[in-house]
Amino acid sequence: MTVTNIVNTREIILGALMAITEEEQYCHIVLRDVLAKYQYLEKRDRAFISRTVEGTMENMIQIDYILEQFSTVKVQNMKPAIRNILRMSIYQMQYMDGVPHAAVVNEAVKLTQKKGFYTLKGFVNGVLRAAERGIGEVRFPDAERTPRKYLSVRYSMPEWILQKWLAQFDFATVEKICRGLWQESRTCIRCNLSRAPKETIIEKLREQNITVKEVPYLPYALEISDYNYLQAINAFKEGLFQVQDVSSMLVAEVAAPKWGDYCIDVCAAPGGKSLHLSDKLNGSGYVEARDLTDYKVSLMQENLERTGRINMTAIRQDATVFDGASVEKADILLADLPCSGLGVIGRKPDIKYKMTEAKQQELVKLQRKILDTVWSYVKVGGTLIYSTCTIGADENQYNVKWFLENYPFRLESIDPYLCDALKSRTTKAGYLQLLPGVHGTDGFFIARFKRVK
Ligand SMILES: C[S@@+](CC[C@H](N)C(=O)[O-])C[C@H]1O[C@@H](n2cnc3c(N)ncnc32)[C@H](O)[C@@H]1O
């Protein structure tokens, strides 16, 4: 890496962090756009950008805690550019062994000057020099005396989320969830078995030197690594697999469509679960994949064309608007609803800072509104699957309880569709809460209801 590159990459990192933290943009989208724009950079510079942006976001609460040990100014009171320069510098000191601390300080000071903050060069230098000397000695909150604060700083998890989880799970489980979300997440793929057998797909992947591993819980789920980008993988271009976490795959598994079933997925984009249902129907039946906007429909359309599905359509339909033509039409209705997404923080670290308790309550209202609108689309005797990619009773168990109290449905055991390792008291009752760090998947919730009259 040349010195010019170091300066440039750090400026790019600062730009990305500013967009995410100050303009509410999504980390994965900002990074995708930045990497597309700077394709000409060397692979290691691109890797440095991704890792520093993602790592800084992932560890921001801890980084701010460390910064406040060395700064007399509170992080929230600093100028946004300055606090982000300091954050990315602390991330490099704390988590990147290969970058000398002295270089981190020098580059931060240069960047401060380059951004026009001449008068704050001394401040940045002072804080980072102090951190350089003292970062190894920082005392973190004590797990026994202040368990919530400890978890919050150790795993950079906002306290309101921890408060809810600690009310539902014991401390050890919450720590496992946090650790699971904090560790690097893997890329899982679902083999489109109606297109090719798993062995053929594995062979094609290995031909391109992609590392392939089996994944627990489902025989057609694989983990892939050592690839450059998805669109360059032949098996992907040929529609032989879909990127999907194994937790999401369990939705269609639990829905268990029978030959010829009519399925409606009311919140379907980008289409992962609809495509899975369609794959399982193997050319029979039908899947109506609905979502709110033309853009979302176009995402599904792309996937439909790539995977060559003939028994599925993507359509624009607002799930909060009653559709009389759908009444008692569905053998299976999938309600994979918009949610707080706390189960996928491992992949999208900024979710944890952007979500608030108030926004979560709004989402609960939306989830209930959608369920209230669509329940009657299910045939009597048909199945409704409710799922979210979040952890916590508000959007999961409490919604199940509310739904059972207000609509003609009962829960149905999902044990027949699960491997032994996932069976429990709740799966027998009809629902499953998957926890990162416990199950080794994203955080995910699935409930299966049968319409009774
Ligand atoms: C959890 S995602 C669905 C993921 C999808 N089932 C899959 O497996 O790929 C929730 C989706 O709900 C959609 N959505 C939000 N509000 C909606 C509404 N009122 N009507 C229909 N779709 C909506 C969002 O656009 C988003 O694509």
The ligand as an SDF file (V2000), in Angstrom:
LIG
                    3D

 27 29  0  0  0  0  0  0  0  0999 V2000
  -38.6200   -9.2980    5.7790 C   0  0  0  0  0  0  0  0  0  0  0  0
  -38.7640   -8.5880    4.2180 S   0  0  0  0  0  0  0  0  0  0  0  0
  -39.2830   -9.9370    3.2510 C   0  0  0  0  0  0  0  0  0  0  0  0
  -38.1880  -10.8790    2.8570 C   0  0  0  0  0  0  0  0  0  0  0  0
  -38.6780  -11.9320    1.8870 C   0  0  0  0  0  0  0  0  0  0  0  0
  -39.7730  -12.6850    2.4170 N   0  0  0  0  0  0  0  0  0  0  0  0
  -37.5920  -12.8830    1.4370 C   0  0  0  0  0  0  0  0  0  0  0  0
  -37.4930  -13.9910    1.9420 O   0  0  0  0  0  0  0  0  0  0  0  0
  -36.8090  -12.5220    0.5460 O   0  0  0  0  0  0  0  0  0  0  0  0
  -40.2130   -7.6560    4.3620 C   0  0  0  0  0  0  0  0  0  0  0  0
  -40.7170   -7.0940    3.0760 C   0  0  0  0  0  0  0  0  0  0  0  0
  -41.9660   -6.4730    3.3600 O   0  0  0  0  0  0  0  0  0  0  0  0
  -42.1640   -5.4610    2.4180 C   0  0  0  0  0  0  0  0  0  0  0  0
  -43.2760   -4.6060    2.8700 N   0  0  0  0  0  0  0  0  0  0  0  0
  -43.2750   -3.6420    3.8140 C   0  0  0  0  0  0  0  0  0  0  0  0
  -44.5010   -3.1110    3.9350 N   0  0  0  0  0  0  0  0  0  0  0  0
  -45.2970   -3.7590    3.0540 C   0  0  0  0  0  0  0  0  0  0  0  0
  -46.6620   -3.6550    2.6960 C   0  0  0  0  0  0  0  0  0  0  0  0
  -47.4740   -2.7700    3.2950 N   0  0  0  0  0  0  0  0  0  0  0  0
  -47.1400   -4.4550    1.7390 N   0  0  0  0  0  0  0  0  0  0  0  0
  -46.3330   -5.3580    1.1190 C   0  0  0  0  0  0  0  0  0  0  0  0
  -45.0350   -5.5090    1.4230 N   0  0  0  0  0  0  0  0  0  0  0  0
  -44.5210   -4.7150    2.3720 C   0  0  0  0  0  0  0  0  0  0  0  0
  -40.8200   -4.7960    2.3230 C   0  0  0  0  0  0  0  0  0  0  0  0
  -40.7040   -4.1050    1.1060 O   0  0  0  0  0  0  0  0  0  0  0  0
  -39.8780   -6.0060    2.4270 C   0  0  0  0  0  0  0  0  0  0  0  0
  -39.4890   -6.4110    1.1400 O   0  0  0  0  0  0  0  0  0  0  0  0
  1  2  1  0
  2  3  1  0
  2 10  1  0
  3  4  1  0
  4  5  1  0
  5  6  1  0
  5  7  1  0
  7  8  2  0
  7  9  1  0
 10 11  1  0
 11 12  1  0
 11 26  1  0
 12 13  1  0
 13 14  1  0
 13 24  1  0
 14 15  1  0
 14 23  1  0
 15 16  2  0
 16 17  1  0
 17 18  1  0
 17 23  2  0
 18 19  1  0
 18 20  2  0
 20 21  1  0
 21 22  2  0
 22 23  1  0
 24 25  1  0
 24 26  1  0
 26 27  1  0
M  CHG  2   2   1   9  -1
M  END
$$$$
